[in-house]
């Protein structure tokens, strides 16, 4: 684990303690200042955030860390001093950091907010209406949602090509059939959150009408899931993110959500409202960046980290420079 990730993980633990204690102040001393020498490109001209001190955060998986670095770097190029507190463990910890003011912003997913944070059980089919509903309801929590990216990182169940052919797996309805016809073969590897979230296994099982036998769900680190599913022996199926760069690299088959259970998970800047009131220029700085973040682009960026072994911070900076959003030096 790189030093920057160790520091960020420590910051995540502190934020979780703050959330558990119900504290509204920051009080965190860990985190790494972004020391990059960057300046405005197509965004941040005139350095509208000069004098601002902003903290960015994220959850602990690759895409989230990259998005957190993207946010931090554009703030830095626009003149702000930026503290990097990305890589917080779990969705709730990162959310509470923004809500409490321990962090000023992050990229969050509309479906996660609608189901996990706001407590709804039925997703809204239209992506814009889903974002709009989250934006409107979350205002009372002191959170401002800026326009969402095209990037839709939804859940999926995947299988390797051999198992998909052997068990005739093309859709999630086929998974339900497999559970009933051959329950011993219906094994799933996935993260701990998916096992309990309403937009995870409990909801999928209810929507598709199956009950997974006890012991058929193996909890493991999200990164390990992909290699285990590719091997195909420990589990037939795995829980994946549709923008993960390992899917094409490992030739995993994404099963169709034929009954449209999973919500839209469009990534959007979730900002502390007090920070937005103080620095309204943030909206204009992030808007063109979000518009460029597509699912295909995210999968390419994620692959550079998870397949090619590059550092998320450097991947984020290289992308921003290549797109012309910021310049080095």
N, C-alpha and C positions, 0 to 999 in steps of 0.2 A: 504493500500500500504506500503510495507516495505521501510525502510529508504534508502536502496541501490537503489531501484527503483525510489524513489523521486529524489535522486541525479542524477541518470542517465537520468531521464526525463528532469531535468533542463539542463543537458548537451546537450540533444537533441534540446531543444529550442534554446540554444546558437548557435549550429551548423546551425540551420535553418536560424538564423539571419545572420550568416557569409555568408551562401550561397546566401541569398537575396542581401547582400551588395557586393557580388563578391570579398570578401576578400580571399587572398591566404594564409595568416598566420593563426596560431592556435588562440591565444588570448583567449582561453577558460580557465576558472579557476575552473569550476565545474568538478565533476567526483570523483570516489573512487579508490585509489590505491588498487591493489590486495595484501592483506596482508598474504595470505595463505603460510604456510610452506610446500612447495612441492619441490621435486627433480626429476632428470631424472629417468625414468624407461627404457623402450625399445627405447625411443627417447630422444633427448637432452643431450646425454652423452658427457662429456667434457665441458658442459655448453657453447655452441658456441655463445650464445647471452649475455654473461656476459658483463656488462657495457652498454647495450642497454636500451633505454627508449622508450617503445612502447605503443601506445594507440589503443585499440580495440573498435569497435562499432557494433551496430546491429539496426534493426528495433524494433518495440515495441511488437511484438507478441511472444508467448512462444518459438516456435522453434528457432526463430532468437536470442532470449536472451540466450538460451542454447548453440547455436553454438558460439555466441560471448564469452561466458564464457569458452567454450572449447578452443577457440583460445587463450584467455588470459592466461589460466592456463598452457598450454603447453609452451607458451613463458616464463612464470614465472619459470617453472621447468628447462628451458634451460638457465636460468641465467638473464633474462631481468627484469627490473622494469616495471611494467605494470599498466597503468591507464585504468580503466573500464568506458567507456562512451557508454555502451549499452543502448538499449531502446529508441532510437530516434524515434519520431513520423513520420511515413510516409517513403516511399521508397526514395523519392528525398532527404530528409534531410540526411539520412545515406549515400547515394551515394555521395553527395556533401562533406560530412566530409572526406571521403577517397580521393576524387578527389582533394580537396583543401590542404590536408595535415593536417587538424585538427584531423584526425585519420589515423592510418597506415594500417588498414585492417579490413575486416569483411567477413563473408560468405554471398554471394549474389547468386541469381538464374539466370541461363543463359537465360531463357525465358524473365525474367523481363528486363535484360540488352538489349536483342535483340529488343524487342518491345517497351518498355517504354523509355529507355535511348537513344538507337541508332536509333529509329524511323522507324524500319521496320514493315511491316504489315503481312508478311507471315513467319511463323516459318520454321525452317529447321527440317525435320523429324528425321534424324539421330542424337542422343544425342551428339556424339563426334564431328560431323561436326558443330552442333549448338555451342558447347563450343569453337571450333577452330575458328569459324567465329567471335564470340564475342571477343575472345582473340586478334585476329589480328586487328580488327577494333578499339578496345579500347586502343591500345597502344598510339595512338595520343592524348589521353586524360590524359596521364600520369598514366595509370592504368595497372597493370600486373595481369593477371588471371593465377592462378595456377591450376593444374589438378583437375577436378570435382569429386565429390563424386557420388556413385550410387544413392544416395538420390534424388528422383524426386518428389518434392512437387508441383504438379500441381493443378489448380483449378478444382472443380467439383460442380455439382448441386446435392443436396441430398434431400431425403424425408423420412418421417417416414414410417414404414411398412404399416400402415393402408391407408395412402394417396397413396402410391405407388400402392397398390392393387386396391383401389377405382378408381383411374384415369388411371390405366394401364401404369404406368411409369417405363420404363426400360432403355430408352435411351434419349438423348437430342432431337432426332427426335420426341419422344413422347411428349416432352415439347412443341415443335412447334405445334403438333396436338392439344394439350390441349388449347393453346392460341387461336387457330382458332375455335375450337368446343365449348369451355367453358371458355371464357376469364375471367369471374369472379372468376374462381377457380385457374387461373394461377398467383398466388401471390408469390413473391420471397422476402426473407429477405437476406440482405447482407451488406457488408461494403461500405463505400463511394467511395473507390478507384475502386472497381469492376464496379460501376455504370458508370464510365467515361473512364476507360482504354480501349485501343484498343484491348487488350487481355482479356477484360472483357465482360460485357453485350452488348455493341455496336457491338463488333465483333461476339459474339455468335449469336445475333439476325440476323445479316447479313448473316452469314454462313448457319444458319438453316432456314432462310426465314420467320421470324415472327416479328411482332411489338408488344411489350408489352404495354398494355393500360396504360395511365397516372395514376399514383397512385398505380400501381400494384407492384412497387419495393419499399420496405421499408428499408431505411438506418438505420442501427444500429451497435453497437459495435460487432466486429467479435465474441467475446465470447458469446454474448447473442443470436446470430443466432442459435447456436446448440440447446439451450434449447427451443427456440421458434418453431423450426422445429420439435423437438421431441414432443411438445404439439400438433402441427398440426392445431391450430386454427387461429393464426395471419397470418400464411403464409403456403402455401402448400410446397414450395421449399425453400432451403437455399443454399447460397454460402459457400462452404467448401474447406478446404485444405486437400488433400488426405492423408497426414501424420498426421492429427490431431488425438490425442488419444481419443477424445470423440466420434468418429464415431462408433467404436465397442461397447463402453460402453453404448451409447444411442440407439444402434441397428438401425442406420440410413442407408438407402440404397443409395449407390453411383450410379448415373445414368451414363451409358456408353456414352462416347464422340464418337458416332458411325461415325461421319464425320471427326474426327481427327482435331478438331479446335485448342485445347489448345496446346501451345508449350511445349517443354521439359523445366522443371524448375529444372535442376540439381544444387545443391548447390556447390559452388566452392569458394575458397579464392580469394577475390578481394582486391588486395594490391596496395598501393601507390607506384609507380615505384621508387621514390627516396628512400623510405625505403628498397625496395628490392635490390637496388644497394648498399646500405650501409650494409645491413645484408642479403646476399644471402643464408645464412644457413636456413632462414625461410622456403624455399621451401622443403628442406629435412625433416624438423621438422613436417610440416603439411601433407606431402604426405601420410604416413601410417595412420594417423588419418582420412583423407578424404576417403581413400579406405574402411575403416570400417563403414562409415556412410551410411547405407542403409535406404530405406523408412520404412521398418519394424522396424529397430532399432530406427529411429526417432519417429515413432508412439509410441513406448514403452516409450521413454524418455519424450515425450510430455504428455503422459497420467499420468506420475508420478507427473507432475506439475498441469495439468488442471483437473484431476480426483481425484488424491490422495492428492493434496494440498502441495506438497513439493516445496522447494525453487529451482529455476532454477540453481543457482550457485552450490548448493550442489548436485543436480542431475548430472550436468556436471562433477564435480570433482569425484563423486562416479563412474561414467562410465569410466573416464580416468584411475582411479586407478584399477578398475576391469579388464579393458582391458590390464593392464600392461604398459600403455604409460607413466604414472608418478607414483611417490610414495609420500606418505605423510611423513612429518618429516624432 
